[in-house]
């Protein structure tokens, strides 16, 4: 499915959103500092194994200036300290995520002095180059370097983080089993789609309530 499809346009650009819903991560765009936005999107991508909803993204964005979201500080805490503060801040997720985030912070601090922007620049602001770099650095960036999470992160960086990435449109993820049936409703037969398409399918499958077309931003909705 092309990125110019009505499904993607409604999700990404239409003022009414898709089924009345906008990209849940869009609240991060309100954070002024690019580096803080990148920190938020990175932790969000690591936490987003079950797709964070808008409320959880907003809660995360409200913590943009907390030390947990600042790799130069978080890298010098201990893994138990990271877990404790995540629990204190009610950041839900498996306990192992705390150690994963600590390791990721240590990695970006050690290699790029804690700057995601410098990591992006070192890889020519190119989505394909960045994904290869992460996949070659799985020990340094555990979980985060995986093909699906890294692709979702790079998509968010390009659309919400304020950093234009070359070859962003070439990113792909494998459709999860629960989205395949939904994808067929939109004529999508490919096993690999752009992460933006997968995100739009996720929102549609959880939010479509047979809203009138004029209320949801998606003309020709297959749920009607």
Secondary structure, DSSP 8 states (H G I E B T S, - for coil): --TTSHHHHHHHT-TT-BTTB--GGGGGGG-S-HHHHHHHHHHHHHHGGG---HHHHHHHHTTTTSGGG-HHHHTTS-HHHHHHHHHHTT--S-THHHHHHHHHHHHHHHHHTT-HHHHHHHTTTBHHHHHHHHHTTTTTTTTTTSHHHHHHHHHHHHHTSS---BTGGG--EE--HHHHHHHHHTT---SEE-HHHHHHHHHHHHH-----HHHHS-TT-TT-
